Amino acid sequence: RAHAWVECFLCSNWPKHFRNFGYVTAFHPSSLGLEMSEPLEQEAASEFSEEGSDAPSEPARSLFDARSLPVVFIWMVMLIISTAYLLFHVPRLLQWDLPPSHRDDAMTHRGLVELCMYSVVCLLWSICYARSVFCSPGGIPDSPEFLIDDDARNTATNQDGNTFVYSASETKKDGQMRRYCKWCWKLKPDRCHHCRVCASCVLKMDHHCPWIYNCVGYRNHKYFFLLLFYSVAATWLVATTMVESVDNSIAYDTPFHVMFMLLFGETLACSLAVLVTLFFSFHVWLMVKGMTTIEFCEKSGQKPGKGGKVDFSSRYQKPTYIASIQEVLGRNPVLWLIPIREAEPLNGGVIFEITNLSPVKKGWYQQFSDAGSAVSQA
């Protein structure tokens, strides 16, 4: 009966999270001393190797995947805007169709300035977009302190060989258990969440963005923020400078394809400028408040407090605006607008400074911090 029950259990289509919780491993026939037929043994081996307690592998991303269509769409929009700007607006200012003696020097100078400005902004935008897409947002380390079935999971060793105690202030809803991932089967650091689209846990997860075909997390948050910044700069640059060429194409006899491209590019630039500016403003507010998009959504679902307002204060908010900006863009202001990440600090993305905790959790978190300091000193 046991043998038949195990075969039915292994052949049934149980959800992944049951297998990741280890229930299937507990009833594997080899652990019960039972023998299996060769076909069933091969099927069980493949099930255990692919859907066991280990973290599922991240699905390979392909240009031909349907989920990559938003990325292709964004590049097509930028191609249309750049074509209208570089092939129809800038040449009109540079007056290449006129002899040098008949050219307006002021207009030519303005054309060169706008060409240089757009080229630099477009280049930085392309780098930020590529890094947002291809840079990993960061996952839970494979170190022992994050493995659930390890006895020493709350301790770790830093680069100097000293042992410290890992502490987490975020717990499950019962307020007692550490947060863990039932798919990756690891303990979650603070601000870490599992993305079902990417099939992995993301450190300091902000959100999954379909427009970059990737999650926004600890290691690519700066690239995503700069992507929004340069998107705002590029769209407003085109929208404000190309309107003169649009008016000129309407007022004078202009070929239809030139007038169409100028008008179409101006319409796209104006529409995107408004939308991206609103989205960028929201992320600037999140950065100053020390929150992620997920944390904002969690607070939005809470019941209003006194005065009928939701408290959007964050436990991770820095005491100054400069410190909040440095948390995302880095400590060196010279590199804030350059898509380069500074050297990652020790335990970066895993341990965050807590500035706003309830008295109960603050005392509990302080106990872990004091214990970690004592172990490090010893």
VENVEN-V743192 format. One record per run of one state. SS is the DSSP state (H for helix, E for strand, - for the rest). FROM is the first residue (numbers start at 1). TO is the last residue. If there is no record, write none. Layout:
ss:from:to
SS:FROM:TO
SS:FROM:TO
//
This chain:
ss:from:to
-:1:1
H:2:11
-:12:15
H:16:20
-:21:22
H:23:26
-:27:28
H:29:32
-:33:37
H:38:51
-:52:65
H:66:94
-:95:99
H:100:102
-:103:104
H:105:134
-:135:143
H:144:146
E:147:147
-:148:154
E:155:157
-:158:162
E:163:165
-:166:170
E:171:171
-:172:177
E:178:178
-:179:179
E:180:181
-:182:185
E:186:187
-:188:192
E:193:195
-:196:199
E:200:202
-:203:206
E:207:209
-:210:213
E:214:216
-:217:220
H:221:241
-:242:242
H:243:251
-:252:255
H:256:289
-:290:292
H:293:300
-:301:305
H:306:308
-:309:320
H:321:329
-:330:332
H:333:335
-:336:358
H:359:377
-:378:378
//
